[in-house]
Amino acid sequence: MTAALSSVPAADFVATKVEYAAVLPMFIVFGMALVGVLVEAFAPRRVRYPIQLVLTLGGLVAAFLVLVLYSRDHQAKTAGGAIVIDGPALFLQGTVLVLGAVGLLAMAERLDSAAPDTFTQSGSAVPGSPQEAAAVRMGATTTEVFPLVLFAISGMMMFPAAGDLLTMFVALEVLSLPLYILTGLARRRRLLSQEASLKYFLLGAFSSAFFLFGSALIYGFAGSVRFGEIAKAVPQVGGMDSIAVPGVLLIAVGLLFKIGAVPFHSWTPDVYQGAPTPVTGFMAACTKIAAFGALLRVLYVAFEGLRWNWQPVVAVVAALTMIVGAVLSVTQTDVKRLLAYSSITHAGFVLVGVLAMDRTGVSSTMFYLVAYGFSTIAAFALIALVRSSGSEATHLSQWAGLGKSSPVLAGAFSFLMLAFAGIPLTSGFTAKFAVFGAAIAHDGTWLAVIGVLASAVTAFVYVRVIVLMYFSEPSGDTAVLTPSVLTSTAVTIGVAATLLLGIVPSPLLDLAHDSSLFLP
């Protein structure tokens, strides 16, 4: 073996250069995740919560500052082309960091893990009771949530920045595996949560298999898994006789699963309902950002030459996603499942922007992801505060009369519902206007029409919830917990961003447009 190695010319060993300034934010998040694992292993239980909270939030803030102040001036292909840091990658990574931090504030709510009979109607623990001690002792759900979230965020940052299919698959698994665990951590809904986790894991494994099969076909076609090499091998006008076409469609299946597009959406309602509610908000917002970022890079960089083959298929998927999500949301009686089908519909709206296939498509897609992310995290954080008989009150009947008993929560939730419906002066209106405008400008008028009709259907669903809260009498023992400073901050940031992006969207739209060019 030694002799064989010594006979290989030294010139064959080429050191891979890494632009550390470009990838430093990812390194910070991943490094903090490893430190969090050590804290879980060696720190006493009583100090884990504050240490993990400070480490996690500090790592996300540090990574964002490095990205804004340093990495944006070092855009490059690095690590042998495996990582590409360009405008879209930086924009989406920054978005994941910000929304990840906001979602973490909601997940760090300390009251969420207390025993069912811990709280009074005002939402505070009974003073001096064993439950109060339990609430203090258990802290957040379980402190391993913090490193798991950081591992997921590190994968989400790598996903849209992957420069080849192999790196993209690794990022897909790094972001997915922690989410499978986080989904099963709901203490109050143990069986439902574990069922949701198992479904998510099994269907996620199938989607990963589709992605790998597609990658194998593309490697057989192009002789490489790097997007730049694939783009050179793909003809400008693809033919159905090429194995590249089924390859790109199989890869799209793996990515569309993460997005929750029809017909790969069946996991979404069950997982959203069974997962801990703050985790659902984080997952709904950040996973979509990472998955759409990866989909944009695959379709715009590697397979743009085959657009005439895959574009009609993705257009049909977008139409079905909007229609199915809107229609099935009408029949839902659970708030979390309602928002799950709402997220499916929104995935269809974003796909309409993706299909524009130019800079306006990229910029409108990225703006939509930011707007939807802030609204979603705030909405699920509010849902987590509504309780009945010591457990989450997610059935619509339990929300009757909340406008009278808890006007602040009902007002904030109503505003977010209007944003999801796309009412003017909210971020939802601006986001839909951007993606539908991009579609109309590029022969996608029929998709925009379907999107407007789907928006009208979902508007009925959202308004029904608002009417239930304000024009029905309170029933049962539904109460609203008094949130901690962390949850209050998360909700305030989400609502404020939803309002500001509806009133003054130009700065973010301009930033998204300036960041919409991919490195070839």
C-alpha positions as CSV (number, residue, x, y, z in Angstrom):
1,M,0.0,0.0,0.0
2,T,2.8,2.4,0.9
3,A,4.6,1.6,-2.3
4,A,1.5,2.2,-4.3
5,L,0.9,5.6,-2.7
6,S,4.5,6.6,-3.2
7,S,4.2,5.9,-7.0
8,V,1.3,8.5,-7.4
9,P,2.7,11.8,-8.6
10,A,2.5,14.6,-6.0
11,A,0.7,16.8,-8.5
12,D,-2.4,14.5,-8.3
13,F,-3.0,15.7,-4.7
14,V,-4.5,19.1,-5.0
15,A,-5.3,20.9,-1.8
16,T,-8.9,22.2,-1.6
17,K,-9.0,25.9,-0.9
18,V,-11.6,27.0,1.6
19,E,-12.7,30.7,1.7
20,Y,-13.3,30.7,5.5
21,A,-14.7,34.2,5.5
22,A,-17.6,33.0,3.3
23,V,-18.5,29.9,5.3
24,L,-17.7,31.3,8.8
25,P,-21.4,31.8,9.7
26,M,-22.1,28.1,9.1
27,F,-19.1,27.2,11.2
28,I,-20.2,29.4,14.1
29,V,-23.7,27.8,14.2
30,F,-22.3,24.2,13.8
31,G,-19.7,24.9,16.5
32,M,-22.2,26.2,18.9
33,A,-24.3,23.1,18.3
34,L,-21.4,20.9,19.3
35,V,-20.8,23.1,22.4
36,G,-24.5,22.6,23.3
37,V,-24.0,18.9,23.1
38,L,-21.2,19.1,25.6
39,V,-23.3,21.3,27.9
40,E,-26.0,18.6,27.8
41,A,-23.4,16.0,28.7
42,F,-21.5,17.7,31.5
43,A,-23.4,20.7,32.9
44,P,-25.7,20.2,36.0
45,R,-29.4,20.1,35.1
46,R,-30.2,23.3,37.0
47,V,-27.9,25.5,34.9
48,R,-28.5,23.9,31.5
49,Y,-31.4,26.0,30.5
50,P,-29.7,29.5,31.0
51,I,-26.4,28.3,29.5
52,Q,-28.1,26.7,26.4
53,L,-30.3,29.8,25.9
54,V,-27.4,32.2,26.0
55,L,-25.2,30.0,23.9
56,T,-27.8,29.4,21.2
57,L,-29.1,33.0,20.9
58,G,-25.5,34.3,21.1
59,G,-24.4,31.9,18.3
60,L,-27.2,32.9,16.0
61,V,-26.6,36.6,16.6
62,A,-22.8,36.2,16.1
63,A,-23.4,34.2,12.9
64,F,-25.8,36.9,11.5
65,L,-23.4,39.7,12.3
66,V,-20.5,37.9,10.7
67,L,-22.6,37.2,7.6
68,V,-23.7,40.9,7.3
69,L,-20.4,42.5,8.1
70,Y,-17.9,40.1,6.7
71,S,-19.2,37.2,4.5
72,R,-21.2,39.4,2.1
73,D,-17.9,40.9,0.9
74,H,-16.4,37.4,0.3
75,Q,-18.8,35.8,-2.1
76,A,-17.2,32.8,-3.8
77,K,-17.3,29.2,-4.8
78,T,-15.3,27.4,-2.1
79,A,-14.5,24.0,-0.7
80,G,-13.8,22.7,-4.2
81,G,-17.1,24.1,-5.5
82,A,-19.1,22.2,-2.9
83,I,-20.3,25.4,-1.3
84,V,-21.4,28.5,-3.2
85,I,-21.8,31.7,-1.3
86,D,-23.6,34.2,-3.6
87,G,-26.4,36.7,-3.3
88,P,-29.3,34.2,-2.9
89,A,-27.3,32.1,-0.5
90,L,-26.4,35.0,1.8
91,F,-30.0,36.4,1.7
92,L,-31.5,33.0,2.6
93,Q,-28.9,32.2,5.2
94,G,-29.5,35.6,6.9
95,T,-33.2,34.9,6.8
96,V,-32.8,31.5,8.4
97,L,-30.7,33.0,11.2
98,V,-33.1,35.8,12.0
99,L,-36.2,33.6,11.8
100,G,-34.4,30.8,13.7
101,A,-33.6,33.2,16.5
102,V,-37.2,34.4,16.6
103,G,-38.5,30.8,16.6
104,L,-36.1,29.9,19.3
105,L,-37.5,32.6,21.6
106,A,-40.9,31.0,21.3
107,M,-39.5,27.5,21.8
108,A,-37.7,28.7,25.0
109,E,-41.0,29.4,26.7
110,R,-40.5,28.0,30.2
111,L,-44.2,27.5,31.1
112,D,-44.8,25.1,28.2
113,S,-43.5,22.0,30.0
114,A,-45.2,22.3,33.3
115,A,-47.7,19.7,34.5
116,P,-51.3,20.1,33.2
117,D,-52.6,21.4,36.5
118,T,-49.7,23.8,37.1
119,F,-51.5,27.0,36.0
120,T,-54.3,29.2,37.2
121,Q,-56.6,30.9,34.8
122,S,-54.2,33.8,34.6
123,G,-51.5,31.4,33.3
124,S,-49.2,31.5,36.4
125,A,-48.2,28.5,38.5
126,V,-49.9,28.0,41.8
127,P,-47.5,29.6,44.4
128,G,-45.7,27.1,46.5
129,S,-47.2,24.1,44.8
130,P,-45.2,21.0,43.6
131,Q,-46.2,22.0,40.1
132,E,-44.5,25.3,40.5
133,A,-41.3,23.6,41.5
134,A,-41.7,21.2,38.5
135,A,-42.2,24.1,36.2
136,V,-39.0,25.8,37.4
137,R,-37.1,22.5,37.4
138,M,-38.0,21.4,33.9
139,G,-37.5,24.8,32.3
140,A,-38.2,24.7,28.6
141,T,-39.5,21.5,27.0
142,T,-36.2,19.7,27.3
143,T,-32.9,21.5,27.0
144,E,-31.6,19.3,24.2
145,V,-34.0,21.3,22.0
146,F,-31.3,24.0,21.8
147,P,-28.4,22.0,20.1
148,L,-31.0,20.2,17.9
149,V,-32.2,23.6,16.6
150,L,-28.7,24.7,15.9
151,F,-27.9,21.5,14.0
152,A,-31.1,22.0,12.0
153,I,-30.2,25.6,11.3
154,S,-26.7,24.7,10.2
155,G,-28.2,22.3,7.7
156,M,-30.7,24.9,6.5
157,M,-27.8,27.3,5.9
158,M,-25.9,24.8,3.9
159,F,-28.9,23.6,1.8
160,P,-29.4,26.7,-0.4
161,A,-25.6,27.2,-0.6
162,A,-24.7,23.7,-1.9
163,G,-22.7,23.7,-5.1
164,D,-23.3,20.0,-5.9
165,L,-25.9,17.3,-5.4
166,L,-23.8,15.4,-2.8
167,T,-23.4,18.4,-0.6
168,M,-27.1,19.2,-1.0
169,F,-28.0,15.7,0.1
170,V,-25.8,16.0,3.2
171,A,-27.4,19.3,4.1
172,L,-30.8,17.8,3.6
173,E,-30.1,15.1,6.1
174,V,-28.4,17.4,8.6
175,L,-31.5,19.7,8.7
176,S,-34.0,16.8,8.6
177,L,-32.8,14.5,11.4
178,P,-33.0,17.0,14.2
179,L,-36.5,18.0,13.0
180,Y,-37.6,14.3,13.3
181,I,-36.5,14.4,16.9
182,L,-38.0,17.8,17.7
183,T,-41.4,16.7,16.3
184,G,-41.6,13.9,18.9
185,L,-40.9,16.1,21.9
186,A,-44.4,17.2,22.8
187,R,-45.0,16.3,26.4
188,R,-48.7,17.0,26.4
189,R,-49.5,15.0,23.2
190,R,-47.1,12.2,23.6
191,L,-48.7,9.6,21.4
192,L,-49.8,12.1,18.7
193,S,-46.3,13.6,18.8
194,Q,-44.5,10.3,18.4
195,E,-46.9,9.3,15.6
196,A,-46.1,12.5,13.8
197,S,-42.4,12.0,14.3
198,L,-42.5,8.5,12.9
199,K,-44.6,9.6,9.9
200,Y,-42.2,12.5,9.2
201,F,-39.2,10.2,9.5
202,L,-40.5,7.4,7.2
203,L,-41.8,9.8,4.5
204,G,-38.7,11.8,4.8
205,A,-36.6,8.7,4.1
206,F,-38.6,8.1,1.0
207,S,-38.1,11.6,-0.3
208,S,-34.3,11.3,0.4
209,A,-34.3,8.1,-1.6
210,F,-36.0,9.9,-4.6
211,F,-33.3,12.6,-4.3
212,L,-30.5,10.0,-4.4
213,F,-32.0,8.2,-7.3
214,G,-32.3,11.4,-9.2
215,S,-28.7,12.3,-8.3
216,A,-27.5,9.0,-9.6
217,L,-29.3,9.5,-12.9
218,I,-27.8,13.0,-13.3
219,Y,-24.3,11.7,-12.5
220,G,-24.8,9.1,-15.2
221,F,-25.9,11.8,-17.6
222,A,-23.3,14.5,-16.9
223,G,-20.4,12.5,-15.3
224,S,-20.5,15.0,-12.4
225,V,-22.7,16.1,-9.5
226,R,-21.5,19.7,-9.6
227,F,-24.1,22.1,-10.8
228,G,-21.7,24.0,-13.1
229,E,-20.7,20.8,-14.8
230,I,-24.3,19.6,-15.1
231,A,-25.3,22.9,-16.7
232,K,-22.6,22.5,-19.3
233,A,-23.8,19.0,-20.1
234,V,-27.5,19.8,-20.3
235,P,-28.5,20.8,-23.8
236,Q,-30.3,24.1,-24.3
237,V,-33.3,22.3,-25.6
238,G,-33.8,19.1,-23.6
239,G,-35.3,15.9,-25.1
240,M,-37.3,13.3,-23.4
241,D,-34.9,10.7,-24.5
242,S,-32.3,12.0,-22.0
243,I,-32.0,10.4,-18.5
244,A,-31.5,14.0,-17.3
245,V,-35.2,14.6,-17.4
246,P,-36.3,11.8,-15.0
247,G,-33.2,12.7,-13.0
248,V,-34.3,16.3,-12.4
249,L,-37.9,15.2,-11.7
250,L,-36.8,12.8,-9.0
251,I,-34.6,15.4,-7.4
252,A,-37.5,17.8,-7.5
253,V,-39.6,15.2,-5.7
254,G,-37.2,15.2,-2.8
255,L,-37.2,19.0,-2.6
256,L,-41.0,19.4,-3.1
257,F,-41.5,17.0,-0.2
258,K,-39.7,19.4,2.1
259,I,-41.7,22.3,0.7
260,G,-45.0,20.4,1.3
261,A,-46.2,20.6,-2.2
262,V,-49.1,18.4,-3.6
263,P,-48.9,15.4,-4.0
264,F,-46.1,15.2,-1.5
265,H,-47.9,17.0,1.3
266,S,-49.6,14.2,3.2
267,W,-47.1,14.5,6.1
268,T,-47.7,18.2,6.7
269,P,-51.1,18.2,8.6
270,D,-50.1,15.3,10.9
271,V,-46.7,16.6,11.7
272,Y,-47.8,20.2,12.2
273,Q,-50.6,19.0,14.6
274,G,-48.4,16.5,16.6
275,A,-45.2,18.5,17.0
276,P,-44.8,21.0,19.9
277,T,-46.5,24.1,18.7
278,P,-43.4,26.5,18.8
279,V,-41.4,23.8,16.9
280,T,-44.1,23.7,14.3
281,G,-43.7,27.4,13.7
282,F,-40.0,27.1,13.4
283,M,-40.3,24.2,11.1
284,A,-43.0,25.7,8.9
285,A,-41.0,28.9,8.4
286,C,-37.3,27.9,8.2
287,T,-37.6,24.6,6.4
288,K,-39.5,26.2,3.6
289,I,-36.8,28.9,3.2
290,A,-34.0,26.3,3.0
291,A,-36.0,24.0,0.7
292,F,-37.0,26.7,-1.7
293,G,-33.5,28.0,-1.7
294,A,-32.2,24.6,-2.8
295,L,-35.0,24.3,-5.4
296,L,-34.1,27.7,-6.9
297,R,-30.4,26.7,-7.1
298,V,-31.1,23.4,-8.7
299,L,-33.6,24.7,-11.3
300,Y,-31.9,28.0,-12.1
301,V,-28.3,26.9,-12.1
302,A,-28.1,23.2,-13.0
303,F,-31.2,22.5,-15.0
304,E,-32.2,25.8,-16.6
305,G,-31.4,24.3,-20.0
306,L,-34.1,21.6,-19.4
307,R,-36.8,24.1,-18.3
308,W,-39.1,23.2,-21.2
309,N,-39.2,19.6,-19.8
310,W,-39.6,20.2,-16.1
311,Q,-41.4,23.6,-16.1
312,P,-44.9,22.3,-17.2
313,V,-44.7,19.6,-14.5
314,V,-43.8,22.0,-11.7
315,A,-46.5,24.4,-13.0
316,V,-49.1,21.6,-12.6
317,V,-47.7,20.9,-9.1
318,A,-48.0,24.6,-8.2
319,A,-51.6,24.7,-9.4
320,L,-52.6,21.5,-7.5
321,T,-50.8,22.7,-4.4
322,M,-52.8,26.0,-4.3
323,I,-56.1,24.2,-5.1
324,V,-55.8,21.3,-2.7
325,G,-54.4,23.4,0.1
326,A,-57.2,26.0,-0.2
327,V,-60.1,23.5,-0.5
328,L,-59.0,21.2,2.3
329,S,-58.4,24.1,4.7
330,V,-62.1,24.8,4.5
331,T,-63.0,21.5,6.3
332,Q,-60.5,21.8,9.1
333,T,-61.7,22.2,12.7
334,D,-58.2,22.2,14.3
335,V,-56.2,25.5,14.3
336,K,-52.9,23.8,13.7
337,R,-54.2,21.6,10.9
338,L,-55.8,24.7,9.4
339,L,-52.5,26.5,9.3
340,A,-50.9,23.3,7.9
341,Y,-53.1,23.3,4.9
342,S,-52.6,27.1,4.7
343,S,-48.8,26.4,4.5
344,I,-49.5,24.0,1.6
345,T,-51.4,26.7,-0.2
346,H,-48.6,29.2,0.4
347,A,-46.1,26.8,-0.9
348,G,-48.1,26.8,-4.2
349,F,-48.0,30.6,-4.2
350,V,-44.2,30.6,-3.8
351,L,-43.9,28.0,-6.6
352,V,-45.7,30.5,-8.9
353,G,-42.8,32.9,-8.3
354,V,-40.2,30.2,-8.8
355,L,-41.6,29.5,-12.3
356,A,-40.9,33.0,-13.5
357,M,-37.3,31.9,-14.2
358,D,-35.6,35.3,-14.0
359,R,-34.4,37.8,-11.3
360,T,-37.9,38.9,-10.5
361,G,-38.9,35.3,-9.8
362,V,-36.0,34.9,-7.4
363,S,-36.5,38.2,-5.6
364,S,-40.2,37.8,-5.2
365,T,-39.8,34.2,-3.9
366,M,-37.2,35.3,-1.3
367,F,-39.4,38.2,-0.2
368,Y,-42.4,35.9,0.1
369,L,-40.4,33.5,2.3
370,V,-39.4,36.3,4.7
371,A,-42.9,37.7,5.0
372,Y,-44.5,34.2,5.5
373,G,-41.8,33.2,8.0
374,F,-42.4,36.1,10.4
375,S,-46.2,35.7,10.3
376,T,-46.0,31.9,10.8
377,I,-43.7,31.9,13.8
378,A,-45.8,34.5,15.5
379,A,-49.1,32.7,14.8
380,F,-47.9,29.4,16.2
381,A,-46.4,31.2,19.2
382,L,-49.9,32.6,19.9
383,I,-51.5,29.2,19.5
384,A,-49.2,27.7,22.1
385,L,-50.6,30.2,24.7
386,V,-54.3,29.1,24.4
387,R,-55.0,26.3,26.9
388,S,-58.0,24.3,28.1
389,S,-57.9,21.8,31.0
390,G,-54.1,22.1,31.1
391,S,-53.5,21.2,27.5
392,E,-53.3,23.1,24.2
393,A,-56.7,24.3,23.0
394,T,-56.4,23.8,19.2
395,H,-60.0,22.9,18.3
396,L,-61.8,25.9,16.8
397,S,-64.7,25.6,19.2
398,Q,-62.3,26.3,22.1
399,W,-61.3,29.7,20.4
400,A,-64.8,31.0,20.6
401,G,-65.0,34.4,22.4
402,L,-61.3,34.9,22.7
403,G,-61.8,38.4,21.4
404,K,-63.6,39.2,24.7
405,S,-61.6,37.2,27.2
406,S,-58.1,38.0,25.6
407,P,-58.4,40.9,23.3
408,V,-54.6,41.3,22.8
409,L,-54.0,37.8,21.6
410,A,-57.2,37.7,19.5
411,G,-56.2,41.0,17.9
412,A,-52.7,39.9,17.1
413,F,-53.9,36.5,15.7
414,S,-56.6,38.2,13.6
415,F,-54.0,40.5,12.1
416,L,-51.8,37.5,11.2
417,M,-54.8,35.8,9.7
418,L,-55.5,38.8,7.5
419,A,-51.8,38.7,6.4
420,F,-52.2,35.1,5.4
421,A,-55.3,36.1,3.4
422,G,-53.3,38.8,1.6
423,I,-55.2,41.8,2.8
424,P,-53.5,45.2,1.9
425,L,-51.2,46.9,4.4
426,T,-49.9,43.5,5.5
427,S,-46.8,41.6,4.2
428,G,-49.0,38.9,2.8
429,F,-50.5,41.3,0.2
430,T,-47.1,42.6,-0.9
431,A,-45.7,39.1,-1.1
432,K,-48.6,37.8,-3.2
433,F,-48.5,40.8,-5.4
434,A,-44.8,40.2,-6.1
435,V,-45.0,36.5,-7.0
436,F,-48.2,36.9,-9.1
437,G,-46.7,39.9,-10.9
438,A,-43.6,37.9,-11.7
439,A,-45.8,35.1,-13.1
440,I,-48.0,37.4,-15.2
441,A,-44.9,39.0,-16.7
442,H,-43.6,35.6,-17.8
443,D,-46.7,33.9,-19.3
444,G,-48.0,32.5,-16.0
445,T,-51.3,34.4,-16.0
446,W,-53.3,31.2,-15.5
447,L,-51.3,30.4,-12.4
448,A,-51.9,33.9,-11.0
449,V,-55.6,33.5,-11.6
450,I,-55.6,30.2,-9.7
451,G,-53.6,31.8,-7.0
452,V,-56.1,34.7,-6.6
453,L,-59.1,32.2,-6.5
454,A,-57.2,30.1,-3.9
455,S,-56.6,33.2,-1.9
456,A,-60.3,34.0,-1.9
457,V,-61.1,30.6,-0.6
458,T,-58.5,30.7,2.2
459,A,-59.7,34.3,3.1
460,F,-63.0,32.7,4.0
461,V,-61.3,30.3,6.3
462,Y,-59.3,33.0,8.0
463,V,-62.2,35.3,8.4
464,R,-64.2,32.5,9.9
465,V,-61.7,32.2,12.7
466,I,-61.8,35.9,13.3
467,V,-65.6,35.9,13.4
468,L,-65.5,32.9,15.9
469,M,-63.2,34.9,18.2
470,Y,-65.2,38.1,18.2
471,F,-68.8,37.2,17.6
472,S,-69.2,34.0,19.7
473,E,-69.6,33.6,23.4
474,P,-66.7,32.0,25.4
475,S,-67.3,28.4,26.1
476,G,-65.6,25.8,28.4
477,D,-62.5,26.6,30.5
478,T,-60.3,28.0,27.7
479,A,-57.7,30.4,29.2
480,V,-54.7,32.2,27.8
481,L,-51.4,31.9,29.5
482,T,-49.4,34.9,30.4
483,P,-46.3,34.7,28.1
484,S,-42.8,35.1,29.2
485,V,-40.6,38.0,27.9
486,L,-39.2,35.6,25.3
487,T,-42.5,34.6,23.8
488,S,-43.7,38.2,23.9
489,T,-40.6,39.3,22.0
490,A,-41.1,36.6,19.4
491,V,-44.8,37.6,18.8
492,T,-44.0,41.3,18.8
493,I,-41.2,40.9,16.2
494,G,-43.4,38.7,14.0
495,V,-46.4,41.1,14.1
496,A,-44.2,44.2,13.6
497,A,-42.4,42.6,10.6
498,T,-45.8,41.6,9.1
499,L,-47.0,45.2,9.4
500,L,-43.8,46.9,8.3
501,L,-43.3,44.7,5.2
502,G,-46.9,45.5,4.2
503,I,-46.4,49.3,4.6
504,V,-42.8,49.8,3.6
505,P,-41.7,46.7,1.6
506,S,-39.3,48.6,-0.7
507,P,-36.1,48.1,1.3
508,L,-36.5,44.4,1.5
509,L,-37.7,44.1,-2.1
510,D,-34.6,46.0,-3.2
511,L,-32.3,43.9,-1.1
512,A,-33.9,40.8,-2.5
513,H,-33.5,42.0,-6.1
514,D,-29.9,43.0,-5.5
515,S,-29.3,39.5,-4.1
516,S,-31.0,37.5,-6.8
517,L,-28.0,36.6,-9.0
518,F,-26.6,33.1,-8.8
519,L,-22.9,32.4,-9.3
520,P,-22.7,30.0,-12.4
